[in-house]
Amino acid sequence: MRRAIEHIPVGQNHAAEMRGTVTLAFADRHRRRIRLYDDAGDAFLLDLPHAVRLGDGDHLKLADGGVIVVRAADEPVLTITCAGPIAAARMAWHIGNRHTPMQVLKDGRLRIVDDHVLRDMIVGLGGVVDS
């Protein structure tokens, strides 16, 4: 079985031969050691020295040469608009208090993976949700 032994972040990619791609959801991209299947259905062992957050475009160096390219899966998200920066900070606190990963966009909006329970909470707190 192929073994991926090194994580190479997207900005540090080198010219190794591409041996496949693996598409993973956000929740599945923080790993150290697990059996995965590339997009062609072929198994490989992710065997890194420590857990890393795999990003879209990162490379996984294979022990026998070549790389597998990581792709972020398309996922439904909620984009949250708040009345202002204080309301956004309050909303971010409530989301973070539920241990939910969140992205803060440059324009001050918040983004999370779609969840109907959190959607109801956000609307109840005065946030505007855009899917």
VENPEHU-V229181 format. One record per pair of residues at least 24 apart in sequence whose C-alpha atoms are under 7 Angstrom apart, sorted by the first residue. I is the first residue (numbers start at 1). J is the second residue. D is the distance in Angstrom with one decimal. If there is no record, write none. Layout:
# VENPEHU-V229181
i:I j:J d:D
i:I j:J d:D
This chain:
# VENPEHU-V229181
i:1 j:43 d:6.9
i:1 j:44 d:5.8
i:2 j:44 d:4.8
i:2 j:45 d:6.2
i:2 j:62 d:6.8
i:3 j:44 d:5.7
i:3 j:45 d:4.7
i:3 j:46 d:6.0
i:3 j:47 d:6.4
i:3 j:62 d:5.5
i:3 j:63 d:5.6
i:4 j:45 d:6.1
i:4 j:46 d:4.9
i:4 j:47 d:5.7
i:4 j:60 d:5.6
i:4 j:61 d:5.4
i:4 j:62 d:4.3
i:4 j:63 d:6.1
i:5 j:46 d:6.6
i:5 j:47 d:5.1
i:5 j:48 d:5.1
i:5 j:61 d:5.9
i:5 j:62 d:5.9
i:5 j:63 d:6.0
i:6 j:48 d:5.9
i:6 j:60 d:5.7
i:6 j:61 d:5.0
i:7 j:59 d:6.1
i:7 j:60 d:4.9
i:7 j:61 d:6.4
i:8 j:58 d:5.8
i:8 j:59 d:5.0
i:8 j:60 d:6.1
i:9 j:58 d:4.7
i:9 j:59 d:6.4
i:10 j:57 d:5.2
i:10 j:58 d:4.3
i:10 j:59 d:6.8
i:13 j:59 d:6.7
i:16 j:66 d:5.1
i:16 j:67 d:6.3
i:17 j:66 d:4.6
i:17 j:67 d:6.2
i:18 j:66 d:5.6
i:18 j:67 d:5.0
i:18 j:68 d:6.0
i:19 j:66 d:5.9
i:19 j:67 d:5.6
i:19 j:68 d:5.4
i:20 j:68 d:4.9
i:20 j:69 d:6.4
i:21 j:68 d:5.1
i:21 j:69 d:4.6
i:21 j:70 d:5.8
i:21 j:71 d:6.8
i:22 j:68 d:6.9
i:22 j:69 d:6.3
i:22 j:70 d:5.1
i:22 j:71 d:5.9
i:23 j:70 d:6.0
i:23 j:71 d:4.5
i:23 j:72 d:5.6
i:23 j:73 d:5.5
i:24 j:71 d:6.3
i:24 j:72 d:5.4
i:24 j:73 d:5.2
i:25 j:72 d:5.9
i:25 j:73 d:4.8
i:26 j:72 d:6.9
i:29 j:53 d:5.6
i:29 j:54 d:5.0
i:30 j:54 d:6.1
i:76 j:113 d:6.1
i:76 j:114 d:5.5
i:77 j:111 d:6.7
i:77 j:112 d:5.6
i:77 j:113 d:4.3
i:77 j:114 d:4.4
i:77 j:131 d:6.0
i:78 j:111 d:5.6
i:78 j:112 d:5.4
i:78 j:113 d:6.1
i:78 j:114 d:5.2
i:78 j:129 d:6.2
i:78 j:130 d:5.8
i:78 j:131 d:4.8
i:79 j:109 d:6.7
i:79 j:110 d:5.7
i:79 j:111 d:4.5
i:79 j:112 d:6.8
i:79 j:129 d:5.7
i:79 j:130 d:5.0
i:79 j:131 d:6.2
i:80 j:109 d:5.5
i:80 j:110 d:5.0
i:80 j:111 d:6.1
i:80 j:127 d:6.2
i:80 j:128 d:5.6
i:80 j:129 d:4.8
i:80 j:130 d:6.3
i:81 j:109 d:5.0
i:81 j:110 d:6.8
i:81 j:127 d:5.8
i:81 j:128 d:5.1
i:81 j:129 d:6.6
i:82 j:127 d:5.0
i:82 j:128 d:6.4
